[in-house]
Amino acid sequence: MTAKIEIRRANKLFDTGGRRIAALENVDLDIRANQFVTLVGASGCGKSTLLRSIGGLEDLSSGEIRVDGRPVSGPGAERAMVFQHYSLYPWLTVRENIRFCRALKIKREEITSADVEIASGRTDALIGLMGLAPVENAYPNQLSGGMQQRVAIARALMNRPDILLMDEPFGALDAQTREVMHDLILHVFALEKPTIVFVTHDVEEAIYLGDRVVLMAPRPGRIDSIYEVPLPPEREQDMKLSPEFTELKREILSRIRATSGMQTDRGMLDKLTATAQPGAAA
Ligand SMILES: Nc1ncnc2c1ncn2[C@@H]1O[C@H](COP(=O)(O)OP(=O)(O)OP(=O)(O)O)[C@@H](O)[C@H]1O
């Protein structure tokens, strides 16, 4: 069966002031339809670059990404993105923010009453699904971070995207709100069945949400290893305490440390301590 997203020998080089950075080197990955894939790895390993390339926001230096067999050459309505910063329109209410992207897609003079009805129905459904009914007429600056991110997710879902690309969407939220958002996104996933690619720094989040965890490594940015998550599809917070969960978390964390190039160097620490002693040579 062909994968929903096929990534073939993807390379991305950035040139910064004469220095070349290999953000992606020969990345090969297949993502099946309706799969929830999480990307983890040390800072700078190319997670966001890979996600943005799937979203068509970044051109590869070489290689190819195909969605449903067609090469990605730019953004498309079937691939919606959600970022860490909610990027809502501050002058629009929650309801208007959610509807806005659909309104943009149809020229005002071409809008039919059927379009309006469909958009309203979908907006209502998403407001209900995301628990936004009590704040539907509020403005973004009147909402907590968690609520704002619910609006951003609802807006991303408005056009029924096949693929949801999420770049650390819960990175700015406190631990409790994150847990609520985890269960919410799993509920959305079960109901709407998009294919989700989700970037995170948080290994626990990656395992709890993902069917598969893809671990990337830096310098050059590449795929280091892929883990199938040995948990049933219906996740519950208690599963985080299971031996399978804790063992996989330990394994992934240790692999991230090994690939980060930032392990604590005992010799270097001893040297620093010695030079910090009073009277030590500078
Ligand atoms: N627009 C850019 N110009 C120059 N270098 C870039 C650009 N975007 C990313 N890079 C570099 O490419 C590498 C990969 O960056 P990327 O943001 O994809 O990594 P990441 O794994 O998402 O990092 P983090 O976890 O810190 O967000 C890094 O070395 C980064 O500095």
The ligand as an SDF file (V2000), in Angstrom:
LIG
                    3D

 31 33  0  0  0  0  0  0  0  0999 V2000
   15.9530   29.5980    8.0350 N   0  0  0  0  0  0  0  0  0  0  0  0
   17.0910   29.0730    8.4760 C   0  0  0  0  0  0  0  0  0  0  0  0
   18.2820   29.6160    8.1500 N   0  0  0  0  0  0  0  0  0  0  0  0
   19.4290   29.0590    8.5560 C   0  0  0  0  0  0  0  0  0  0  0  0
   19.5140   27.9470    9.3240 N   0  0  0  0  0  0  0  0  0  0  0  0
   18.3620   27.3700    9.6850 C   0  0  0  0  0  0  0  0  0  0  0  0
   17.0900   27.8890    9.2920 C   0  0  0  0  0  0  0  0  0  0  0  0
   16.1230   27.0900    9.7890 N   0  0  0  0  0  0  0  0  0  0  0  0
   16.7450   26.1260   10.4730 C   0  0  0  0  0  0  0  0  0  0  0  0
   18.0800   26.2900   10.4160 N   0  0  0  0  0  0  0  0  0  0  0  0
   19.0970   25.4020   11.0210 C   0  0  0  0  0  0  0  0  0  0  0  0
   18.8180   24.0780   10.6000 O   0  0  0  0  0  0  0  0  0  0  0  0
   19.0100   23.1640   11.6650 C   0  0  0  0  0  0  0  0  0  0  0  0
   17.7040   22.4270   11.9230 C   0  0  0  0  0  0  0  0  0  0  0  0
   16.7680   23.3670   12.4400 O   0  0  0  0  0  0  0  0  0  0  0  0
   15.3080   22.9620   12.8970 P   0  0  0  0  0  0  0  0  0  0  0  0
   14.6560   24.1750   13.4210 O   0  0  0  0  0  0  0  0  0  0  0  0
   14.6220   22.2240   11.8000 O   0  0  0  0  0  0  0  0  0  0  0  0
   15.6240   21.9360   14.0800 O   0  0  0  0  0  0  0  0  0  0  0  0
   14.6790   21.4400   15.2560 P   0  0  0  0  0  0  0  0  0  0  0  0
   15.0120   20.0080   15.4760 O   0  0  0  0  0  0  0  0  0  0  0  0
   13.2690   21.7620   14.9510 O   0  0  0  0  0  0  0  0  0  0  0  0
   15.2190   22.3350   16.4470 O   0  0  0  0  0  0  0  0  0  0  0  0
   14.5280   22.7650   17.8180 P   0  0  0  0  0  0  0  0  0  0  0  0
   14.1590   21.4820   18.5000 O   0  0  0  0  0  0  0  0  0  0  0  0
   15.5840   23.5220   18.5350 O   0  0  0  0  0  0  0  0  0  0  0  0
   13.3300   23.5900   17.4620 O   0  0  0  0  0  0  0  0  0  0  0  0
   19.4920   23.9840   12.8510 C   0  0  0  0  0  0  0  0  0  0  0  0
   20.8930   23.9410   12.8840 O   0  0  0  0  0  0  0  0  0  0  0  0
   19.0090   25.3840   12.5350 C   0  0  0  0  0  0  0  0  0  0  0  0
   19.8570   26.3670   13.1120 O   0  0  0  0  0  0  0  0  0  0  0  0
  1  2  1  0
  2  3  1  0
  2  7  2  0
  3  4  2  0
  4  5  1  0
  5  6  2  0
  6  7  1  0
  6 10  1  0
  7  8  1  0
  8  9  2  0
  9 10  1  0
 10 11  1  0
 11 12  1  0
 11 30  1  0
 12 13  1  0
 13 14  1  0
 13 28  1  0
 14 15  1  0
 15 16  1  0
 16 17  2  0
 16 18  1  0
 16 19  1  0
 19 20  1  0
 20 21  2  0
 20 22  1  0
 20 23  1  0
 23 24  1  0
 24 25  2  0
 24 26  1  0
 24 27  1  0
 28 29  1  0
 28 30  1  0
 30 31  1  0
M  END
$$$$
